[in-house]
Amino acid sequence: MSSSDPTTEDVAVPALLGPWQLMWRKFRRHRVAYWSLWIIGLIYFMALFGDFMSPEDPADTNRRGIFSPPQGIHFFVTGAAYSRRHRASIFS
């Protein structure tokens, strides 16, 4: 036989798969859906174990700051806004 003729060993025989296996195979080929499944799974994981991973108690409140206006988000605080006096009042 020549190398261009397919033999029975070279040809894959399709396996009989159930409907769920066929659906899973098709789902895994769809990259956006597959990554979305992982992201949704991560969100559910964080929702289930959020209390365990939280660094602070959600019921703990700062009674001195009840009437404070909403504050902006500051990822990096430098200069006069983060003075030694300010740090002492936060961590005490």
Backbone hydrogen bonds in HBPLUS format (Angstrom, degrees):
<---DONOR---> <-ACCEPTOR-->    atom                        ^
c    i                          cat <-CA-CA->   ^        H-A-AA   ^      H-
h    n   atom  resd res      DA  || num        DHA   H-A  angle D-A-AA Bond
n    s   type  num  typ     dist DA aas  dist angle  dist       angle   num
A0005-ASP N   A0002-SER O   3.38 MM   3  5.74 153.7  2.45 106.8 113.4     1
A0010-ASP N   A0007-THR O   3.21 MM   3  5.36 132.9  2.45  98.9 110.5     2
A0011-VAL N   A0007-THR O   3.33 MM   4  6.56 145.4  2.46 149.2 157.2     3
A0022-LEU N   A0018-GLY O   3.00 MM   4  6.25 157.0  2.06 153.1 159.7     4
A0023-MET N   A0019-PRO O   2.93 MM   4  6.08 154.4  1.99 142.0 149.4     5
A0024-TRP N   A0020-TRP O   2.88 MM   4  6.05 158.6  1.93 146.7 152.3     6
A0025-ARG N   A0021-GLN O   2.98 MM   4  6.09 157.3  2.03 143.8 150.1     7
A0026-LYS N   A0022-LEU O   3.03 MM   4  6.22 158.1  2.08 145.9 151.5     8
A0027-PHE N   A0023-MET O   2.85 MM   4  6.01 150.9  1.94 145.5 154.4     9
A0028-ARG N   A0024-TRP O   2.92 MM   4  6.10 156.2  1.97 149.7 154.8    10
A0030-HIS N   A0027-PHE O   3.14 MM   3  5.36 139.1  2.32 102.0 113.0    11
A0034-TYR N   A0030-HIS O   3.01 MM   4  6.19 155.6  2.08 151.8 159.6    12
A0035-TRP N   A0031-ARG O   2.97 MM   4  6.16 166.3  1.99 155.4 157.8    13
A0036-SER N   A0032-VAL O   2.93 MM   4  6.02 149.3  2.03 142.9 152.2    14
A0037-LEU N   A0033-ALA O   2.97 MM   4  6.18 145.4  2.09 142.0 150.3    15
A0038-TRP N   A0034-TYR O   3.32 MM   4  6.69 151.3  2.41 141.6 148.0    16
A0039-ILE N   A0035-TRP O   3.01 MM   4  6.30 155.5  2.08 147.8 154.5    17
A0040-ILE N   A0036-SER O   2.88 MM   4  6.05 167.1  1.89 153.1 156.5    18
A0041-GLY N   A0037-LEU O   2.93 MM   4  6.03 153.0  2.00 141.9 150.1    19
A0042-LEU N   A0038-TRP O   2.93 MM   4  6.16 148.7  2.03 142.0 150.0    20
A0043-ILE N   A0039-ILE O   2.97 MM   4  6.29 155.2  2.04 148.8 155.5    21
A0044-TYR N   A0040-ILE O   2.96 MM   4  6.24 160.1  2.00 150.8 155.8    22
A0045-PHE N   A0041-GLY O   2.92 MM   4  6.11 152.1  2.00 143.3 151.5    23
A0046-MET N   A0042-LEU O   2.94 MM   4  6.20 159.1  1.98 150.3 155.0    24
A0047-ALA N   A0043-ILE O   2.95 MM   4  6.18 148.7  2.05 144.2 153.4    25
A0048-LEU N   A0044-TYR O   2.91 MM   4  6.12 153.3  1.98 148.4 155.1    26
A0049-PHE N   A0045-PHE O   3.00 MM   4  6.13 162.0  2.03 151.7 156.2    27
A0053-MET N   A0049-PHE O   3.11 MM   4  6.36 151.0  2.20 148.0 155.9    28
A0054-SER N   A0050-GLY O   2.95 MM   4  5.86 124.0  2.28 143.1 155.6    29
A0060-ASP N   A0057-ASP O   3.20 MM   3  5.38 155.3  2.26 106.5 114.0    30
A0065-GLY N   A0062-ASN O   3.16 MM   3  5.61 148.2  2.27 109.5 118.0    31
A0068-SER N   A0065-GLY O   3.41 MM   3  5.19 165.6  2.43 102.0 104.1    32
A0082-TYR N   A0079-GLY O   3.11 MM   3  5.80 158.4  2.16 115.9 122.2    33
A0087-ARG N   A0083-SER O   3.00 MM   4  6.28 162.7  2.03 153.8 158.2    34
A0088-ALA N   A0084-ARG O   3.03 MM   4  6.20 154.1  2.10 144.2 151.0    35
A0089-SER N   A0085-ARG O   3.12 MM   4  6.42 147.2  2.23 142.9 150.9    36
A0090-ILE N   A0086-HIS O   3.11 MM   4  6.39 143.3  2.25 145.7 155.8    37
A0091-PHE N   A0087-ARG O   3.07 MM   4  6.24 171.3  2.08 158.3 159.2    38
